[in-house]
């Protein structure tokens, strides 16, 4: 699971052309701390969103969220 989370984060940061709030956040972290730490931080944030979806059973809302990976009904 850890490998897949890091793979998703790497794909989001390097391959994805769309600028979503998670990618923008990761790029700010990358400027401060480097790409590797930003990738791991983004993987952790994706894991948190996935955990919230699992616990609450709600859907993830894409788009302009509050930078926290909002989980809505």
Helices and strands as residue ranges (DSSP letters): H 2-10, I 11-15, H 21-33, H 35-56, E 59-60, E 71-72
